[in-house]
Amino acid sequence: MKIRIPFLFLTIFFLAIFLVFYKGLQNSNIYVPNNNIEKELPNFQAQLFDKDSEILLKDILKKDKFYLINIWASWCVPCREEHSFLIRLSNQKNIEIVGLNYKDNRQNAKNFLKELDNPYQIIISDKDGTNSIELGAYGVPESFLIYNQKIIKKIIGPLNNKLFIEIKKIIK
């Protein structure tokens, strides 16, 4: 009888610990920010990718039109993964894609676009990363859906089929 009480106690104790850990594993502890935002687009000066001239961001983006600002780099592996979705989006009539080349070597970026095709109507260069920070980016790749010079959706990470469909629904 004395042997059964400690065994029963240990069994209940380990079962309780197992249930606590099991329940903890079922809950996601990953913070996902609200990406459906509507905030004013910052107006910063940026260097054009192929030229040495500078332009204001709001001069690129017209009102009553959808834009996708995509932050990318040639050294970014997920950027390579999302590129086919950007190509597909560039074929849509009611959206223009603006590329923001992040901390990249210009020749490497040109080779990247030559190899995979260029989905961007215009590309601006962000050699030190300050323009991306002003937009509110955490890293690359990241995209911002713009309408009426306001950010309406922030996409953290590479585009995928689900996000592609979601963007198509928004821009219709």
Number of C-alpha atoms within 10 A of each C-alpha: 5 6 7 9 10 11 11 10 11 12 12 12 11 11 12 12 12 12 11 11 11 11 10 11 10 8 8 7 8 6 6 7 9 9 13 12 13 14 12 13 19 16 14 14 14 19 18 18 19 12 10 8 9 13 13 14 18 14 11 11 19 13 12 10 14 23 25 24 24 26 26 27 24 21 16 13 13 17 21 17 14 18 20 17 17 22 16 11 21 19 11 12 10 13 21 21 23 23 22 28 24 26 17 18 14 16 10 13 18 15 12 16 16 10 9 12 14 17 21 20 11 16 22 24 24 22 17 11 16 15 22 21 12 12 18 14 19 11 14 21 24 22 25 24 24 27 21 15 23 19 22 19 20 22 18 17 16 22 22 15 11 8 13 15 12 11 17 13 9 11 15 10
